[in-house]
Amino acid sequence: MDVPDRRGRTGLDQAGRGLTGNPRVRVRDVRLLTSNWFVTRATTIDFQHSDGHWSVEERETYDRGDGACILLYNTRKRTVVLSRQFRFPAYVNGHPNGNLIEVAAGLLDDDDPESAIRREAEEETGHTLGPVEHVFDAFMSPGSVTERLHFFAAPYDEGTRSGAGGGLGEEGEDIEVLELGIDDALARIGSDIVDAKTIMLLQWAALSGPFARA
């Protein structure tokens, strides 16, 4: 627990040991499997089933920290700002070229969710935002990934543009900024747009957000 990882963190094998919120779960042991930029753990638990019996289970968790994402929209033009960038995990798992269309997003690091998403929006899309709306939070892959994603939305126009966007070159980012009509974006879901957070925000925008029909 005293050996720092690549990001300087210690105590990585302690996560979960003090959990008391669910009386049907008792944490026995936590083993650190990997601790490079992100952290993978194997946790042994006693789990009480619905019929009352207990069993010993092992669960692996992948901890990359929490994140935030945002949909930029223009109701007058009926457009949204998205991005396209290469995602190797999607590419290696069958996506034709790995170039995914997404909303702006990033990890919180040491920031609060709103500060983080303002930073990411400016870096990726080139827009410095005014008021932002917190829409909801969601666990994106709760079977193995600990990440909770904070979803936001905000209006944009020419007045919010402060730069070209495109991401940070020193972090290996190479992001293409896209402006799509909302109807076009919705029509691409399941074909060109297959990123979950983007689909969720587009659906929200159409059903109860800025493009919802009264």
LINHUHU-V447047 format. One record per backbone hydrogen bond with DSSP energy under -1.0 kcal/mol. CO is the residue of the C=O (numbers start at 1). NH is the residue of the N-H. Records with the same first field share a line. If there is no record, write none. Layout:
BEGIN
CO = NH ; NH
END
This chain:
BEGIN
1 = 11
5 = 8
9 = 5
11 = 14
14 = 17
16 = 19
22 = 25
24 = 48
26 = 46
29 = 44
31 = 42
34 = 40
38 = 36
39 = 63
40 = 33 ; 34
41 = 61
42 = 31
43 = 59
44 = 28 ; 29
45 = 57
46 = 26
47 = 55
49 = 52
53 = 49
55 = 47
57 = 45
59 = 43
61 = 41
62 = 146
63 = 39
66 = 108
67 = 150
68 = 106
69 = 152
71 = 154
72 = 81
73 = 156
74 = 78 ; 79
78 = 182
79 = 74
80 = 180
82 = 178
83 = 102
84 = 176
85 = 100
87 = 91
88 = 92
90 = 95
91 = 94
98 = 87
100 = 85
102 = 83
104 = 70
106 = 68
108 = 111
112 = 116
113 = 117
114 = 118
115 = 119
116 = 120
117 = 121
118 = 122
119 = 123
120 = 124
121 = 125
122 = 126
123 = 167
124 = 166
126 = 162 ; 163
133 = 153
136 = 151
138 = 149
141 = 144 ; 145
144 = 62
148 = 67
149 = 138
150 = 69
151 = 135
152 = 71
153 = 133
154 = 73
157 = 160
160 = 128
166 = 175
168 = 171 ; 173
169 = 172
176 = 84
178 = 82
180 = 80
181 = 185
182 = 186
183 = 187
184 = 188
186 = 189
188 = 191 ; 193
193 = 190
195 = 199
196 = 200
197 = 201
198 = 202
199 = 203
200 = 204
201 = 205
202 = 206
203 = 207
204 = 208 ; 209
205 = 211
209 = 212
END
